[in-house]
């Protein structure tokens, strides 16, 4: 299956120097074509690509379109005969043989729209990586988590999640997806700009009956937080706003208003926690996110109607029916297996 690997870059020359060599070393040309889509970088990224990686295809975008629109534009510029797209963060170090298990699984399972490898943390290689681990899930109130990570608790990889598993979402850090399914679902929602857009895309695909899986026979190492550090108020804003948007776009009517009501009070509590920690900019970011959501949510109404009209799977089996907050903070469950989702 003809595959395009696209690495989205914005002012990431240092990351390209550090991690692109592993992608080229462990990705034979017959397995995939590697592109870097540059989001209008102002550093020396383009010069680095020209001087050190002339074999890589370069897609030049005239400004920073963010993660979602950047990828949509990049994929629109590659050849139409690519059957698979692979979104790959610039701070990913791949390993020998990383790509073939993913492609083999997709070839053998036409009902699977997308998959991800197992992600380990680059700075702590024995442990899973926060943003992807061994596949993503979501609880009844919209809180994302992973096989291998609940909130801030990241598990050591002891092989406990080495089986292929159906998941709710696959991480955008290393996401292999069928090109026809990508465009059938209209790609990533560009209005998200960045953060949780892959959860939204996977939710749309899963509700339409496609499967999303993690294939842990493939392992990569992810730095994480390369563009916006975790404590950045802009990241807090995007995560809170986009989480509300994906709930609005995808939740069935019978659950939407109850969930949004509960989330208002839970997010208010989260903002107070930020304030007590002295993180007043993050405190403000939470309320800015809610204000922005209510200002723009009607712009997503037609998307919501369309998503619900093409839904064939409800409820989605990989959505945890309980509350992750209750499980984690009250029941003191700290591992994915303890949730007993399966």
C-alpha positions in Angstrom: 0.0 0.0 0.0 1.5 3.3 -1.1 2.2 5.4 1.9 3.0 9.1 2.5 4.7 10.0 5.8 4.2 13.7 6.5 6.1 15.4 9.3 4.6 18.8 10.1 7.3 21.3 11.1 7.2 24.7 12.6 10.5 26.3 13.7 11.7 22.8 14.5 15.1 22.7 12.8 16.7 21.2 15.9 14.1 18.4 16.0 14.7 17.7 12.3 18.4 17.4 12.9 17.9 15.1 15.8 15.0 12.8 14.8 14.6 12.9 11.0 17.7 10.6 10.5 16.0 7.8 12.4 13.0 8.1 10.1 15.1 7.9 7.0 17.3 5.1 8.4 14.4 2.8 9.4 12.0 3.6 6.6 13.0 2.0 3.3 12.0 3.9 0.2 9.9 1.1 -1.0 7.8 1.2 2.2 7.0 4.9 2.2 7.8 8.4 0.9 8.8 10.9 3.5 7.7 14.5 3.3 8.2 17.5 5.6 5.5 20.1 5.5 6.9 23.4 6.7 4.3 25.6 8.4 5.9 28.9 7.5 9.0 28.5 9.8 11.1 31.5 10.5 14.1 29.5 11.7 16.6 27.6 9.4 14.3 24.5 8.9 14.2 24.8 5.1 18.0 25.3 4.9 18.5 22.2 7.1 16.3 20.2 4.9 18.0 21.3 1.7 21.5 20.8 3.1 21.2 17.6 5.2 18.1 15.8 3.9 17.8 16.4 0.1 16.0 13.1 -0.4 13.0 14.3 1.6 10.1 15.9 -0.2 9.4 19.4 1.1 5.9 20.9 1.2 6.1 24.7 1.8 3.2 26.4 3.5 3.2 30.2 3.6 2.4 30.5 7.3 1.7 28.6 10.5 -1.7 26.9 9.8 -1.5 24.9 13.0 -1.6 21.1 13.3 -5.1 20.4 11.8 -5.1 22.8 8.8 -1.4 22.2 8.2 -1.9 18.5 7.7 -5.0 19.0 5.6 -3.1 21.3 3.3 -0.1 19.0 3.2 -2.1 15.9 2.3 -3.9 17.9 -0.4 -0.6 18.6 -2.0 0.8 15.0 -2.2 -0.1 12.6 -5.0 -3.6 11.3 -5.0 -2.5 7.7 -5.4 -1.2 7.4 -1.8 -3.5 4.8 -0.1 -2.2 5.6 3.4 -1.2 8.8 5.2 1.1 8.7 8.2 1.0 11.8 10.5 4.4 11.8 12.3 5.5 14.4 14.9 8.9 15.9 14.4 10.0 14.8 17.9 9.5 11.1 17.2 12.4 8.6 17.1 11.4 5.5 15.2 12.9 2.0 15.5 13.9 -0.7 13.1 11.0 -2.3 11.4 8.5 0.2 12.9 6.3 0.8 9.8 5.7 -2.7 8.4 3.5 -4.1 11.3 1.2 -1.1 10.9 0.9 -1.4 7.2 0.5 -5.2 7.4 -2.4 -4.8 9.9 -4.1 -2.3 7.7 -3.8 -4.5 4.7 -5.3 -7.4 6.5 -8.1 -5.5 8.1 -10.1 -3.4 5.7 -12.5 -2.3 8.4 -9.7 -0.5 10.3 -9.5 3.1 9.3 -6.5 4.1 11.4 -3.9 2.7 13.7 -1.0 3.8 15.9 2.2 2.2 17.2 3.0 1.9 20.9 4.6 5.1 22.1 7.2 5.2 24.8 8.7 8.3 26.4 11.9 9.4 24.9 13.2 10.8 28.2 12.1 7.7 30.1 12.3 4.9 27.6 11.0 2.2 30.0 7.7 4.0 30.3 4.8 4.9 28.1 4.5 8.3 26.6 1.8 10.6 27.9 0.1 11.6 24.7 -0.3 8.3 23.0 0.9 5.3 25.1 -0.8 2.1 23.8 -3.9 3.7 22.4 -6.5 6.3 23.4 -9.8 6.1 25.2 -12.3 8.6 26.5 -14.7 8.6 29.4 -18.4 9.5 29.6 -17.6 13.1 30.3 -15.0 13.6 27.6 -11.7 13.1 29.5 -9.2 11.4 27.3 -6.8 8.7 28.6 -4.7 5.9 27.3 -3.7 2.3 27.8 -0.7 3.0 29.9 -1.7 6.5 31.2 -4.5 7.8 33.4 -4.2 11.6 34.0 -0.7 12.2 35.3 0.1 8.5 36.1 2.2 7.0 33.3 2.8 3.2 33.6 6.1 1.4 33.0 5.9 -0.7 29.8 6.2 -4.3 31.1 4.5 -5.8 28.0 1.1 -5.6 29.7 -0.4 -3.9 26.6 1.4 -5.8 23.9 -1.7 -7.1 22.3 -3.4 -5.4 19.4 -6.5 -3.6 20.8 -9.4 -1.6 19.4 -9.2 1.9 20.8 -11.4 5.0 20.8 -8.7 7.2 19.3 -5.2 7.0 18.0 -2.6 9.6 18.7 -1.8 12.2 16.1 1.9 11.9 17.1 2.1 8.8 14.9 -1.1 8.1 13.1 -1.5 5.8 10.1 -4.8 6.4 8.3 -6.4 5.4 5.1 -6.5 8.4 2.7 -10.0 7.6 1.5 -11.3 7.4 5.1 -9.4 10.7 6.0 -11.2 12.6 3.3 -14.5 10.9 3.7 -14.6 12.3 7.2 -13.3 15.7 5.9 -9.9 15.3 7.5 -8.9 17.1 10.7 -11.1 20.0 11.8 -9.1 23.1 11.0 -10.9 25.2 13.5 -9.3 23.2 16.3 -5.9 24.6 15.2 -4.1 22.1 17.5 -4.8 19.6 20.3 -7.5 16.9 20.4 -8.3 17.2 16.7 -7.2 13.6 16.2 -9.7 12.5 18.9 -12.4 14.3 17.0 -11.4 12.7 13.7 -11.3 9.2 15.3 -14.6 9.7 17.0 -16.2 10.6 13.6 -14.7 7.5 12.0 -15.5 5.2 14.9 -19.1 6.3 15.0 -19.4 5.5 11.3 -18.4 1.9 11.9 -14.7 2.0 11.2 -12.3 0.6 13.7 -9.3 2.3 15.3 -6.5 0.1 16.7 -3.1 0.1 18.4 -0.5 -2.2 16.9 2.1 -2.5 19.7 4.4 -4.7 17.5 5.5 -1.3 16.3 7.3 1.0 18.9 8.4 4.6 18.6 9.8 7.1 21.1 8.2 10.5 21.6 9.6 13.6 23.3 6.2 15.3 23.6 5.4 19.0 24.2 7.9 20.0 21.5 5.8 23.0 20.3 3.9 24.1 23.4 5.1 23.0 26.9 2.5 21.4 29.1 2.1 24.5 31.4 1.6 26.9 28.5 -1.7 28.8 29.0 -2.3 28.7 25.2 -2.2 24.9 25.4 -4.6 24.9 28.4 -7.0 27.1 26.4 -6.9 24.8 23.3 -7.3 21.6 25.3 -10.3 22.9 27.3 -12.0 24.6 24.3 -11.4 21.8 21.9 -12.6 19.2 24.3 -15.9 21.0 24.6 -16.1 21.3 20.8 -15.5 17.6 20.2 -18.2 16.8 22.7 -20.6 19.2 21.0 -19.8 17.8 17.6 -20.1 14.1 18.4 -22.2 13.4 21.5 -25.8 12.1 20.9 -28.5 14.6 21.9 -29.7 12.5 24.9 -26.3 13.0 26.6 -25.0 16.3 25.3 -26.7 18.8 27.7 -26.1 16.8 30.8 -22.4 16.3 30.0 -21.9 20.0 29.2 -23.6 21.0 32.4 -21.4 18.7 34.5 -18.3 19.7 32.6 -18.9 23.4 33.3 -18.7 22.7 37.1 -15.7 20.3 36.7 -13.8 22.8 34.6 -14.6 25.5 37.1 -13.1 23.3 39.8 -10.0 22.8 37.6 -9.6 26.5 37.2 -9.6 27.0 41.0 -6.9 24.3 41.2 -4.8 26.4 38.8 -5.5 29.5 40.8 -4.4 27.8 44.1 -1.2 26.7 42.4 -0.5 30.3 41.4 -1.0 29.6 37.7 -3.4 32.5 37.2 -2.8 32.6 33.4 -4.0 29.0 33.2 -7.0 29.9 35.4 -7.9 32.6 32.9 -7.3 30.2 30.0 -10.0 27.8 31.3 -12.7 30.6 31.4 -11.5 32.0 28.1 -12.0 28.5 26.6 -15.6 28.3 27.9 -16.3 31.8 26.6 -14.9 31.0 23.2 -16.8 27.7 23.1 -20.2 29.3 23.7 -19.4 32.1 21.3 -18.5 29.8 18.4 -20.3 26.5 19.0 -23.2 27.4 16.6 -20.6 27.4 13.8 -20.3 23.7 14.4 -24.1 22.9 14.4 -24.2 21.6 10.8 -21.2 19.4 11.5 -23.0 18.0 14.5 -26.1 17.3 12.4 -24.0 15.6 9.8 -22.0 13.5 12.2 -25.2 12.3 14.0 -26.9 11.5 10.7 -24.1 9.2 9.6 -23.6 7.5 13.0 -24.1 3.8 12.9 -22.4 2.8 16.2 -23.8 4.2 19.4 -22.7 3.7 22.1 -19.0 3.2 21.0 -17.6 0.2 22.9 -14.3 1.9 23.6 -15.9 4.8 25.4 -15.6 4.2 29.2 -19.1 4.5 30.5 -18.0 5.7 33.9 -16.2 8.8 35.2 -12.4 8.8 35.0 -12.3 11.4 37.8 -14.3 9.1 40.1 -12.2 6.1 39.2 -8.8 7.9 39.7 -9.4 10.3 42.6 -12.1 8.5 44.6 -11.5 4.8 43.8 -7.7 5.3 43.6 -7.4 3.3 40.3 -4.1 4.1 38.7 -3.8 1.8 35.8 -5.8 1.2 32.6 -6.3 -2.5 33.5 -7.8 -1.5 36.8 -10.7 0.2 34.9 -11.7 -3.2 33.5 -13.0 -1.6 30.3 -12.8 -5.1 28.7 
